[in-house]
Amino acid sequence: MEDVIVCEETIRELKTRIGQDRVICGLSGGVDSAVTQPPCSSKQSGPQVACIFVDNGLLRSGESEAVKKTFQDHFRADLHVVDARERFLSALEGVNDPQQKRKIIGHVFIDVFKAEACRIQGAKFLAQGTLYPDVIESGAAADGPAATIKTHHNVGGLPAELGFELIEPLR
């Protein structure tokens, strides 16, 4: 029962903050981003939410199709799918260092995501599925023991050039 109350409070707070503006929900194919969309798309704000799913070519077999089916058929989301597989794979060609790969993936993702987000009229917010463990694993302290575990997570805020206010309902 307590979880229901917390969920209802979160939805109320989101609705108050969002008002009549549009929200972009970035979908990665993972659980964190997938469960971020429903509270942002509650009955009160449904058509205000546009989801962007970037297919980077690095997902599990069938995952891209599952995301499309779930968000189009089940949630009836305003889903924008970007097929950027070639772009990601080309950028990663010949790179062996895992940390360098994460940085490349992050930079390419921002470029691809930004281009698609610019097509969504009236979007003011970006909803992200950041969980508290992401904050810890992403190196809450620059010199701490977790400083580079998950540098590909966007837990430090958004790049200013995206121009959105961040919403993290799960954080």
GUMAR-236484 format. One line per 3 residues: their letters; for each residue y, x, z of N, C-alpha, C, O, CB. Coordinates in Angstrom, 2 decimals. Glycine has a CB too. Layout:
// residues N
A> Y,X,Z,Y,X,Z,Y,X,Z,Y,X,Z,Y,X,Z ~ ...
This chain:
// residues 171
MED> -1.19,0.82,0.00,0.00,0.00,0.00,1.26,0.87,0.00,2.25,0.55,-0.65,-0.01,-0.94,1.21 ~ 1.21,1.97,0.74,2.35,2.88,0.80,2.67,3.45,-0.58,3.83,3.61,-0.94,2.09,4.01,1.80 ~ 1.62,3.77,-1.38,1.81,4.29,-2.73,2.53,3.29,-3.61,3.38,3.67,-4.42,0.46,4.66,-3.35
VIV> 2.20,2.01,-3.47,2.85,0.96,-4.26,4.33,0.89,-3.92,5.17,0.76,-4.81,2.18,-0.41,-4.00 ~ 4.64,0.99,-2.64,6.05,0.95,-2.21,6.81,2.14,-2.78,7.92,1.99,-3.28,6.14,0.94,-0.67 ~ 6.22,3.33,-2.71,6.85,4.53,-3.25,7.07,4.37,-4.75,8.13,4.71,-5.26,6.00,5.79,-2.96
CEE> 6.07,3.85,-5.46,6.17,3.64,-6.90,7.29,2.65,-7.22,8.10,2.88,-8.12,4.83,3.15,-7.48 ~ 7.35,1.55,-6.49,8.40,0.55,-6.71,9.78,1.13,-6.42,10.73,0.85,-7.15,8.15,-0.70,-5.82 ~ 9.89,1.93,-5.37,11.17,2.57,-5.05,11.59,3.53,-6.16,12.76,3.57,-6.54,11.08,3.31,-3.72
TIR> 10.63,4.30,-6.66,10.92,5.24,-7.75,11.41,4.50,-8.98,12.39,4.91,-9.60,9.66,6.07,-8.09 ~ 10.75,3.41,-9.34,11.16,2.62,-10.50,12.56,2.05,-10.29,13.38,2.07,-11.21,10.16,1.48,-10.78 ~ 12.85,1.55,-9.10,14.18,1.02,-8.79,15.25,2.11,-8.91,16.31,1.90,-9.50,14.21,0.42,-7.35
ELK> 14.95,3.28,-8.36,15.90,4.40,-8.44,16.13,4.83,-9.88,17.26,5.11,-10.28,15.40,5.60,-7.61 ~ 15.04,4.88,-10.67,15.17,5.24,-12.08,16.05,4.24,-12.82,16.94,4.63,-13.57,13.79,5.31,-12.75 ~ 15.80,2.97,-12.60,16.56,1.91,-13.27,18.04,2.02,-12.94,18.89,1.88,-13.82,16.02,0.53,-12.87
TRI> 18.35,2.27,-11.66,19.74,2.41,-11.24,20.38,3.61,-11.93,21.51,3.52,-12.43,19.84,2.55,-9.71 ~ 19.69,4.72,-11.95,20.23,5.94,-12.54,20.38,5.82,-14.06,21.39,6.24,-14.62,19.33,7.14,-12.21 ~ 19.37,5.25,-14.72,19.35,5.16,-16.18,20.36,4.12,-16.69,21.01,4.34,-17.71,17.94,4.81,-16.67
GQD> 20.46,3.01,-15.99,21.35,1.95,-16.46,20.91,1.46,-17.83,19.75,1.10,-18.02,22.80,2.43,-16.52 ~ 21.82,1.45,-18.78,21.52,0.98,-20.14,21.29,2.13,-21.12,21.10,1.91,-22.31,22.65,0.11,-20.65 ~ 21.31,3.36,-20.62,21.13,4.52,-21.50,19.68,4.66,-21.93,18.78,4.04,-21.36,21.60,5.80,-20.79
RVI> 19.45,5.48,-22.94,18.09,5.73,-23.42,17.53,6.98,-22.76,18.26,7.88,-22.35,18.07,5.88,-24.96 ~ 16.20,7.00,-22.66,15.47,8.10,-22.04,14.46,8.63,-23.05,13.80,7.87,-23.75,14.75,7.63,-20.72 ~ 14.37,9.95,-23.11,13.31,10.57,-23.91,12.27,11.08,-22.93,12.60,11.75,-21.94,13.87,11.74,-24.82
CGL> 11.03,10.76,-23.20,9.92,11.24,-22.39,9.13,12.21,-23.25,8.55,11.82,-24.26,9.02,10.06,-21.87 ~ 9.11,13.45,-22.85,8.34,14.45,-23.58,6.88,14.39,-23.18,6.55,14.55,-22.01,8.90,15.85,-23.35 ~ 6.01,14.17,-24.16,4.57,14.11,-23.90,3.93,15.41,-24.38,4.15,15.84,-25.51,3.91,12.88,-24.60
SGG> 3.13,16.02,-23.51,2.48,17.28,-23.87,1.01,17.08,-24.24,0.39,17.97,-24.83,2.59,18.26,-22.73 ~ 0.46,15.94,-23.88,-0.97,15.73,-24.02,-1.66,15.82,-22.68,-2.82,15.45,-22.54,-1.57,16.73,-24.99 ~ -0.94,16.33,-21.68,-1.49,16.47,-20.35,-1.25,15.23,-19.49,-0.50,14.33,-19.87,-0.90,17.68,-19.66
VDS> -1.89,15.21,-18.36,-1.80,14.07,-17.44,-0.40,13.93,-16.87,0.11,12.81,-16.76,-2.82,14.23,-16.31 ~ 0.24,15.04,-16.49,1.55,14.98,-15.84,2.57,14.22,-16.68,3.25,13.32,-16.18,2.06,16.39,-15.55 ~ 2.68,14.58,-17.95,3.66,13.89,-18.80,3.21,12.48,-19.12,4.04,11.58,-19.28,3.88,14.68,-20.09
AVT> 1.91,12.27,-19.23,1.40,10.93,-19.55,1.72,9.92,-18.46,2.01,8.76,-18.76,-0.10,10.98,-19.78 ~ 1.66,10.33,-17.21,1.95,9.38,-16.12,3.44,9.28,-15.83,3.85,8.47,-15.00,1.20,9.80,-14.86 ~ 4.25,10.09,-16.48,5.70,9.98,-16.33,6.24,8.82,-17.16,7.21,8.18,-16.76,6.38,11.29,-16.74
QPP> 5.64,8.56,-18.30,6.14,7.52,-19.20,6.11,6.12,-18.60,7.12,5.42,-18.70,5.36,7.54,-20.46 ~ 5.02,5.67,-17.98,5.02,4.29,-17.48,6.12,3.94,-16.48,6.72,2.88,-16.64,3.71,4.01,-16.85 ~ 6.42,4.77,-15.46,7.52,4.37,-14.57,8.87,4.31,-15.28,9.72,3.50,-14.94,7.61,5.32,-13.40
CSS> 9.05,5.18,-16.27,10.31,5.18,-17.02,10.35,4.00,-17.99,11.42,3.56,-18.39,10.49,6.50,-17.79 ~ 9.18,3.49,-18.35,9.09,2.37,-19.29,8.69,1.10,-18.57,8.01,0.24,-19.14,8.09,2.68,-20.40 ~ 9.09,0.96,-17.34,8.76,-0.24,-16.59,9.28,-1.46,-17.34,10.07,-1.32,-18.28,9.33,-0.19,-15.16
KQS> 8.85,-2.61,-16.94,9.25,-3.84,-17.61,10.76,-3.95,-17.75,11.27,-4.57,-18.68,8.71,-5.05,-16.85 ~ 11.49,-3.34,-16.82,12.93,-3.43,-16.84,13.58,-2.56,-17.93,14.68,-2.87,-18.38,13.48,-3.07,-15.50 ~ 12.92,-1.48,-18.35,13.60,-0.55,-19.24,12.82,-0.20,-20.50,13.22,0.72,-21.21,13.91,0.71,-18.50
GPQ> 11.73,-0.88,-20.80,10.84,-0.59,-21.92,11.44,0.00,-23.18,11.17,1.16,-23.48,10.17,-1.78,-22.28 ~ 12.25,-0.76,-23.95,12.73,-0.24,-25.23,13.74,0.90,-25.11,14.12,1.50,-26.11,13.34,-1.34,-26.02 ~ 14.17,1.19,-23.91,15.11,2.29,-23.71,14.43,3.64,-23.77,15.10,4.66,-23.87,15.81,2.13,-22.37
VAC> 13.10,3.66,-23.72,12.36,4.92,-23.65,11.75,5.26,-25.00,11.06,4.45,-25.62,11.28,4.84,-22.58 ~ 12.00,6.49,-25.43,11.38,7.02,-26.64,10.55,8.23,-26.22,11.05,9.11,-25.51,12.46,7.41,-27.74 ~ 9.31,8.27,-26.65,8.43,9.40,-26.32,8.35,10.36,-27.50,8.26,9.93,-28.65,7.01,8.90,-25.94
IFV> 8.39,11.64,-27.21,8.21,12.67,-28.24,6.96,13.45,-27.89,6.82,13.99,-26.79,9.46,13.62,-28.34 ~ 6.05,13.50,-28.86,4.82,14.29,-28.71,4.82,15.35,-29.80,4.80,15.03,-30.99,3.54,13.38,-28.79 ~ 4.83,16.61,-29.39,4.81,17.73,-30.32,3.37,18.24,-30.40,2.83,18.75,-29.42,5.79,18.87,-29.87
DNG> 2.77,18.09,-31.58,1.42,18.64,-31.80,1.59,20.10,-32.18,2.03,20.42,-33.29,0.63,17.83,-32.91 ~ 1.23,20.98,-31.24,1.44,22.41,-31.45,0.21,23.14,-32.02,0.25,24.35,-32.23,1.82,23.05,-30.15 ~ -0.86,22.40,-32.27,-2.06,23.01,-32.82,-2.90,23.74,-31.79,-3.89,24.38,-32.14,-1.68,23.96,-33.90
LLR> -2.53,23.66,-30.53,-3.22,24.39,-29.46,-3.91,23.44,-28.49,-4.34,23.87,-27.41,-2.24,25.27,-28.71 ~ -4.02,22.19,-28.85,-4.61,21.19,-27.96,-6.13,21.17,-28.10,-6.70,21.75,-29.03,-4.04,19.81,-28.27 ~ -6.78,20.49,-27.15,-8.23,20.32,-27.24,-8.57,19.45,-28.44,-7.74,18.67,-28.91,-8.79,19.70,-25.93
SGE> -9.77,19.59,-28.92,-10.22,18.79,-30.06,-10.08,17.29,-29.76,-10.57,16.82,-28.74,-11.69,19.13,-30.40 ~ -9.42,16.57,-30.63,-9.24,15.12,-30.49,-8.11,14.69,-29.57,-7.81,13.50,-29.46,-10.50,14.53,-30.00 ~ -7.47,15.66,-28.90,-6.43,15.31,-27.93,-5.19,14.70,-28.59,-4.62,13.74,-28.06,-6.03,16.55,-27.14
SEA> -4.79,15.22,-29.71,-3.63,14.68,-30.40,-3.85,13.22,-30.78,-2.97,12.38,-30.59,-3.31,15.52,-31.65 ~ -5.02,12.92,-31.31,-5.35,11.55,-31.69,-5.40,10.64,-30.47,-4.97,9.49,-30.54,-6.69,11.50,-32.43 ~ -5.92,11.15,-29.36,-6.00,10.35,-28.13,-4.61,10.02,-27.61,-4.37,8.89,-27.17,-6.80,11.11,-27.06
VKK> -3.69,10.98,-27.65,-2.32,10.72,-27.20,-1.68,9.65,-28.08,-1.07,8.71,-27.57,-1.47,12.02,-27.23 ~ -1.82,9.80,-29.39,-1.24,8.82,-30.31,-1.80,7.43,-30.06,-1.04,6.46,-29.96,-1.50,9.23,-31.78 ~ -3.11,7.32,-29.94,-3.75,6.02,-29.72,-3.31,5.41,-28.40,-2.98,4.23,-28.34,-5.28,6.17,-29.76
TFQ> -3.31,6.20,-27.34,-2.94,5.69,-26.02,-1.51,5.19,-26.00,-1.24,4.09,-25.52,-3.13,6.78,-24.97 ~ -0.60,5.98,-26.50,0.81,5.61,-26.37,1.28,4.61,-27.41,2.22,3.86,-27.16,1.66,6.84,-26.46 ~ 0.64,4.57,-28.57,0.99,3.56,-29.56,0.27,2.24,-29.29,0.90,1.18,-29.27,0.67,4.05,-30.96
DHF> -1.03,2.30,-29.08,-1.82,1.08,-28.94,-1.78,0.48,-27.54,-1.62,-0.73,-27.39,-3.25,1.36,-29.31 ~ -1.92,1.32,-26.51,-2.00,0.80,-25.14,-0.61,0.54,-24.55,-0.32,-0.56,-24.08,-2.75,1.79,-24.25 ~ 0.25,1.57,-24.57,1.57,1.44,-23.95,2.61,0.83,-24.89,3.69,0.42,-24.46,2.06,2.80,-23.49
RAD> 2.29,0.77,-26.20,3.24,0.26,-27.19,4.57,1.02,-27.12,5.64,0.43,-27.21,3.48,-1.25,-26.97 ~ 4.45,2.32,-26.97,5.63,3.18,-26.81,6.32,3.42,-28.14,5.69,3.38,-29.20,5.25,4.50,-26.17 ~ 7.60,3.68,-28.06,8.37,4.17,-29.21,8.02,5.66,-29.31,8.70,6.52,-28.75,9.97,3.93,-29.04
LHV> 6.94,5.94,-30.04,6.37,7.29,-30.08,6.79,8.04,-31.33,6.59,7.57,-32.45,4.84,7.23,-30.00 ~ 7.37,9.21,-31.12,7.76,10.11,-32.20,6.80,11.29,-32.17,6.81,12.07,-31.21,9.27,10.58,-32.07 ~ 5.97,11.43,-33.19,4.99,12.51,-33.26,5.50,13.57,-34.23,5.84,13.26,-35.38,3.58,11.98,-33.69
VDA> 5.55,14.81,-33.77,5.98,15.92,-34.61,4.79,16.84,-34.84,4.25,17.41,-33.89,7.18,16.68,-33.96 ~ 4.40,16.98,-36.09,3.31,17.89,-36.43,3.90,19.27,-36.66,4.42,19.57,-37.74,2.53,17.39,-37.70 ~ 3.83,20.11,-35.64,4.41,21.46,-35.71,3.32,22.52,-35.61,3.59,23.66,-35.23,5.45,21.65,-34.59
RER> 2.09,22.14,-35.95,0.97,23.07,-35.81,1.20,24.38,-36.56,1.00,25.46,-36.00,-0.31,22.42,-36.31 ~ 1.61,24.29,-37.80,1.83,25.51,-38.60,2.90,26.39,-38.00,2.77,27.62,-37.96,2.20,25.14,-40.03 ~ 3.95,25.77,-37.54,5.07,26.54,-36.98,4.63,27.33,-35.74,4.97,28.51,-35.60,6.23,25.59,-36.62
FLS> 3.89,26.68,-34.84,3.42,27.36,-33.63,2.43,28.47,-33.97,2.55,29.60,-33.49,2.78,26.36,-32.66 ~ 1.45,28.14,-34.80,0.41,29.11,-35.12,0.98,30.31,-35.86,0.53,31.44,-35.64,-0.69,28.46,-35.96 ~ 1.95,30.09,-36.74,2.59,31.21,-37.44,3.35,32.09,-36.47,3.29,33.32,-36.56,3.54,30.69,-38.52
ALE> 4.06,31.47,-35.53,4.84,32.24,-34.55,3.94,33.07,-33.64,4.35,34.13,-33.15,5.70,31.29,-33.71 ~ 2.72,32.60,-33.41,1.80,33.30,-32.50,0.90,34.32,-33.20,0.20,35.09,-32.55,0.94,32.29,-31.79 ~ 0.93,34.31,-34.52,0.06,35.20,-35.28,0.28,36.66,-34.90,1.41,37.15,-34.95,0.29,35.01,-36.78
GVN> -0.79,37.34,-34.53,-0.75,38.76,-34.19,-0.29,39.07,-32.77,-0.25,40.24,-32.39,0.13,39.44,-35.13 ~ 0.06,38.06,-32.00,0.52,38.29,-30.62,-0.68,38.21,-29.69,-1.42,37.23,-29.72,1.62,37.24,-30.20 ~ -0.88,39.23,-28.88,-2.03,39.28,-27.98,-1.69,39.08,-26.51,-2.52,38.59,-25.74,-2.72,40.58,-28.15
DPQ> -0.49,39.46,-26.11,-0.10,39.38,-24.70,0.10,37.92,-24.29,0.92,37.22,-24.88,1.20,40.19,-24.46 ~ -0.64,37.45,-23.27,-0.54,36.05,-22.85,0.87,35.62,-22.42,1.31,34.51,-22.73,-1.48,35.81,-21.71 ~ 1.58,36.50,-21.72,2.93,36.16,-21.29,3.87,36.03,-22.49,4.71,35.13,-22.52,3.47,37.22,-20.31
QKR> 3.72,36.90,-23.46,4.54,36.82,-24.67,4.21,35.53,-25.44,5.11,34.89,-26.00,4.31,38.07,-25.57 ~ 2.94,35.16,-25.47,2.55,33.91,-26.12,3.22,32.71,-25.45,3.73,31.82,-26.13,1.01,33.74,-26.09 ~ 3.24,32.70,-24.11,3.89,31.60,-23.38,5.36,31.50,-23.73,5.89,30.40,-23.93,3.73,31.79,-21.86
KII> 6.02,32.64,-23.82,7.44,32.65,-24.15,7.67,32.14,-25.57,8.60,31.36,-25.81,8.03,34.06,-24.00 ~ 6.85,32.56,-26.49,6.97,32.10,-27.88,6.75,30.59,-27.95,7.52,29.88,-28.58,5.96,32.84,-28.80 ~ 5.71,30.12,-27.30,5.41,28.68,-27.29,6.60,27.91,-26.72,6.99,26.88,-27.27,4.12,28.39,-26.46
GHV> 7.17,28.40,-25.63,8.32,27.74,-25.01,9.51,27.67,-25.95,10.14,26.62,-26.07,8.71,28.46,-23.75 ~ 9.83,28.77,-26.62,10.98,28.80,-27.53,10.76,27.89,-28.74,11.66,27.14,-29.12,11.25,30.24,-28.00 ~ 9.58,27.96,-29.33,9.30,27.10,-30.49,9.31,25.64,-30.07,9.84,24.79,-30.78,7.93,27.47,-31.13
FID> 8.73,25.36,-28.90,8.71,23.97,-28.43,10.12,23.43,-28.28,10.40,22.32,-28.74,7.97,23.87,-27.09 ~ 11.01,24.18,-27.65,12.40,23.73,-27.46,13.06,23.45,-28.81,13.73,22.43,-28.98,13.22,24.79,-26.68 ~ 12.86,24.34,-29.79,13.46,24.15,-31.11,12.95,22.87,-31.78,13.73,22.08,-32.31,13.18,25.35,-32.00
VFK> 11.64,22.68,-31.74,11.03,21.51,-32.37,11.43,20.23,-31.64,11.81,19.24,-32.26,9.48,21.65,-32.40 ~ 11.36,20.27,-30.33,11.70,19.11,-29.52,13.16,18.72,-29.71,13.48,17.54,-29.87,11.41,19.40,-28.03 ~ 14.04,19.69,-29.70,15.47,19.43,-29.86,15.75,18.77,-31.20,16.54,17.82,-31.28,16.28,20.74,-29.74
AEA> 15.12,19.26,-32.26,15.34,18.67,-33.59,14.93,17.20,-33.61,15.62,16.37,-34.21,14.54,19.46,-34.65 ~ 13.81,16.88,-32.98,13.36,15.48,-32.95,14.23,14.64,-32.02,14.55,13.50,-32.33,11.89,15.39,-32.51 ~ 14.61,15.20,-30.88,15.44,14.46,-29.91,16.78,14.08,-30.51,17.33,13.02,-30.18,15.65,15.30,-28.65
CRI> 17.32,14.91,-31.39,18.60,14.62,-32.03,18.52,13.37,-32.92,19.55,12.78,-33.24,19.07,15.81,-32.86 ~ 17.33,12.99,-33.30,17.15,11.79,-34.15,17.13,10.50,-33.34,17.17,9.41,-33.90,15.84,11.91,-34.93 ~ 17.08,10.61,-32.02,17.00,9.42,-31.16,18.41,9.08,-30.67,18.98,9.77,-29.84,16.02,9.66,-29.95
QGA> 18.93,8.01,-31.21,20.29,7.59,-30.90,20.44,7.14,-29.45,19.59,6.41,-28.94,20.72,6.48,-31.84 ~ 21.52,7.56,-28.81,21.87,7.08,-27.47,21.07,7.65,-26.33,21.16,7.16,-25.21,21.73,5.64,-27.44 ~ 20.29,8.69,-26.58,19.48,9.27,-25.50,20.36,10.13,-24.60,21.09,11.01,-25.07,18.31,10.12,-26.08
KFL> 20.29,9.86,-23.31,21.07,10.61,-22.33,20.18,11.39,-21.37,20.59,12.42,-20.83,21.97,9.66,-21.54 ~ 18.96,10.90,-21.15,18.07,11.49,-20.16,16.79,12.02,-20.80,16.35,11.53,-21.84,17.73,10.47,-19.08 ~ 16.21,13.03,-20.15,14.88,13.52,-20.52,14.00,13.40,-19.29,14.28,14.01,-18.25,14.93,14.99,-21.04
AQG> 12.94,12.61,-19.40,11.97,12.46,-18.31,10.88,13.50,-18.50,10.34,13.66,-19.59,11.36,11.02,-18.27 ~ 10.57,14.20,-17.43,9.60,15.28,-17.48,8.60,15.11,-16.35,8.97,14.69,-15.25,10.31,16.65,-17.39 ~ 7.35,15.44,-16.60,6.28,15.25,-15.62,6.09,16.40,-14.67,4.95,16.79,-14.40,5.02,15.00,-16.31
TLY> 7.17,16.96,-14.15,7.08,18.08,-13.21,6.51,17.63,-11.88,7.00,16.68,-11.27,8.47,18.72,-13.00 ~ 5.47,18.32,-11.44,4.88,18.08,-10.12,5.30,19.22,-9.20,5.68,20.29,-9.66,3.32,17.97,-10.21 ~ 5.22,18.97,-7.91,5.59,20.01,-6.94,4.79,21.30,-7.15,5.38,22.38,-7.09,5.38,19.49,-5.51
PDV> 3.47,21.24,-7.40,2.75,22.50,-7.64,3.29,23.29,-8.84,3.20,24.52,-8.86,1.28,22.20,-7.87 ~ 3.85,22.59,-9.84,4.46,23.29,-10.97,5.63,24.15,-10.50,5.83,25.26,-10.99,4.93,22.29,-12.03 ~ 6.40,23.61,-9.56,7.55,24.34,-9.04,7.07,25.62,-8.37,7.64,26.69,-8.59,8.34,23.46,-8.04
IES> 6.03,25.52,-7.56,5.49,26.69,-6.85,4.90,27.68,-7.85,5.19,28.88,-7.78,4.43,26.26,-5.83 ~ 4.07,27.18,-8.77,3.39,28.07,-9.71,4.33,28.70,-10.73,3.99,29.70,-11.36,2.31,27.32,-10.43 ~ 5.50,28.11,-10.89,6.46,28.64,-11.85,7.36,29.69,-11.24,8.29,30.18,-11.89,7.30,27.53,-12.43
GAA> 7.11,30.02,-10.00,7.87,31.09,-9.37,9.17,30.60,-8.79,10.24,30.93,-9.30,8.14,32.19,-10.34 ~ 9.09,29.83,-7.74,10.29,29.31,-7.08,11.25,30.44,-6.74,12.47,30.27,-6.78,9.91,28.52,-5.81 ~ 10.70,31.61,-6.40,11.52,32.79,-6.15,11.26,33.78,-7.29,10.11,34.07,-7.61,11.20,33.44,-4.75
ADG> 12.32,34.28,-7.88,12.19,35.17,-9.04,11.33,36.39,-8.76,10.70,36.91,-9.68,13.54,35.61,-9.49 ~ 11.30,36.85,-7.53,10.51,38.04,-7.20,9.29,37.70,-6.35,8.65,38.60,-5.79,11.39,39.05,-6.48 ~ 8.97,36.42,-6.26,7.84,35.99,-5.43,6.51,36.21,-6.12,6.47,36.61,-7.28,7.98,34.53,-5.07
PAA> 5.41,35.97,-5.40,4.08,36.24,-5.94,3.70,35.35,-7.12,2.80,35.70,-7.89,3.07,36.07,-4.86 ~ 4.37,34.22,-7.28,4.04,33.31,-8.38,5.05,33.39,-9.50,5.12,32.48,-10.33,3.94,31.89,-7.87 ~ 5.83,34.44,-9.55,6.97,34.52,-10.48,6.60,34.32,-11.94,7.43,33.85,-12.71,7.63,35.84,-10.33
TIK> 5.37,34.67,-12.34,5.04,34.52,-13.75,3.76,33.73,-14.00,3.20,33.79,-15.09,4.90,35.88,-14.38 ~ 3.28,32.99,-13.01,2.04,32.26,-13.22,2.20,31.23,-14.33,1.39,31.18,-15.26,1.60,31.57,-11.92 ~ 3.24,30.41,-14.25,3.44,29.36,-15.24,4.87,29.36,-15.75,5.60,28.39,-15.54,3.08,27.99,-14.66
THH> 5.25,30.41,-16.40,6.62,30.48,-16.89,6.85,29.51,-18.04,8.00,29.31,-18.45,6.96,31.89,-17.32 ~ 5.79,28.92,-18.57,5.95,27.97,-19.66,6.33,26.58,-19.16,6.66,25.71,-19.97,4.67,27.89,-20.46 ~ 6.30,26.35,-17.86,6.72,25.06,-17.32,8.24,25.03,-17.24,8.88,26.04,-16.93,6.10,24.81,-15.92
NVG> 8.81,23.87,-17.52,10.26,23.72,-17.51,10.72,23.21,-16.16,11.26,22.11,-16.08,10.72,22.77,-18.62 ~ 10.53,23.98,-15.11,10.88,23.49,-13.78,12.24,24.00,-13.30,12.71,23.60,-12.24,9.82,23.89,-12.79 ~ 12.85,24.85,-14.06,14.13,25.39,-13.64,15.30,24.61,-14.21,16.44,25.05,-14.12,14.24,26.82,-14.05
GLP> 15.02,23.45,-14.78,16.07,22.68,-15.43,15.90,22.74,-16.93,14.90,23.26,-17.43,17.46,23.18,-15.03 ~ 16.86,22.22,-17.64,16.79,22.16,-19.09,17.74,23.17,-19.70,18.78,23.49,-19.12,17.11,20.76,-19.59 ~ 17.38,23.68,-20.88,18.37,24.49,-21.58,19.61,23.63,-21.85,19.49,22.49,-22.29,17.78,25.07,-22.92
AEL> 20.78,24.17,-21.60,22.04,23.41,-21.73,22.21,22.81,-23.12,22.78,21.73,-23.26,23.23,24.30,-21.41 ~ 21.71,23.51,-24.14,21.93,23.02,-25.50,21.18,21.73,-25.82,21.47,21.08,-26.82,21.51,24.08,-26.48 ~ 20.22,21.34,-24.97,19.53,20.08,-25.19,20.46,18.89,-24.91,20.37,17.86,-25.56,18.28,19.99,-24.31
GFE> 21.35,19.05,-23.95,22.35,18.02,-23.69,21.85,16.77,-22.98,22.46,15.71,-23.13,22.95,17.63,-24.95 ~ 20.77,16.86,-22.23,20.23,15.71,-21.51,20.29,15.95,-20.00,20.30,17.09,-19.53,18.78,15.43,-21.94 ~ 20.34,14.86,-19.26,20.17,14.93,-17.81,18.68,14.82,-17.54,17.99,14.03,-18.18,20.99,13.80,-17.06
LIE> 18.19,15.60,-16.61,16.76,15.65,-16.31,16.36,14.59,-15.29,17.03,14.40,-14.27,16.39,17.03,-15.80 ~ 15.27,13.92,-15.58,14.64,12.98,-14.65,13.23,13.48,-14.41,12.48,13.71,-15.36,14.65,11.50,-15.21 ~ 12.85,13.65,-13.14,11.51,14.11,-12.78,10.94,13.15,-11.74,10.94,13.47,-10.55,11.54,15.57,-12.24
PLR> 10.45,11.98,-12.16,9.99,10.97,-11.21,8.78,11.39,-10.37,8.54,10.79,-9.33,9.66,9.73,-11.93 ~ 8.04,12.38,-10.79,6.83,12.80,-10.06,7.07,14.01,-9.16,6.23,14.33,-8.32,5.73,13.11,-11.05 ~ 8.18,14.67,-9.32,8.44,15.91,-8.60,8.38,15.70,-7.11,8.58,16.64,-6.34,9.80,16.48,-8.99
